[in-house]
């Protein structure tokens, strides 16, 4: 049986690009929530650093995450991030401990 996973990802927008990043993140989140194997997809914006965004996502399995990363909405966001982000995306793929 596949194990449910949680993904925590953090990104930082380039100065002046916060609203563009926010729009992309929100569009991707809305579409991602419609995926059958997405249990939860919650993007956040840091109150003290509006350029910082944190995603907390839950999937039915690691394979489900891999499929999510092939969707048009994810690929559109990832492509745009190439010029909008200040540094690399930090991703943690987690499993719940008993």
Secondary structure as GFF3:
##gff-version 3
##sequence-region A 1 98
A	DSSP	beta_strand	5	12	.	.	.	ID=ss1
A	DSSP	alpha_helix	18	32	.	.	.	ID=ss2
A	DSSP	beta_strand	38	45	.	.	.	ID=ss3
A	DSSP	beta_strand	52	59	.	.	.	ID=ss4
A	DSSP	alpha_helix	62	68	.	.	.	ID=ss5
A	DSSP	alpha_helix	72	84	.	.	.	ID=ss6
A	DSSP	beta_strand	90	94	.	.	.	ID=ss7
###
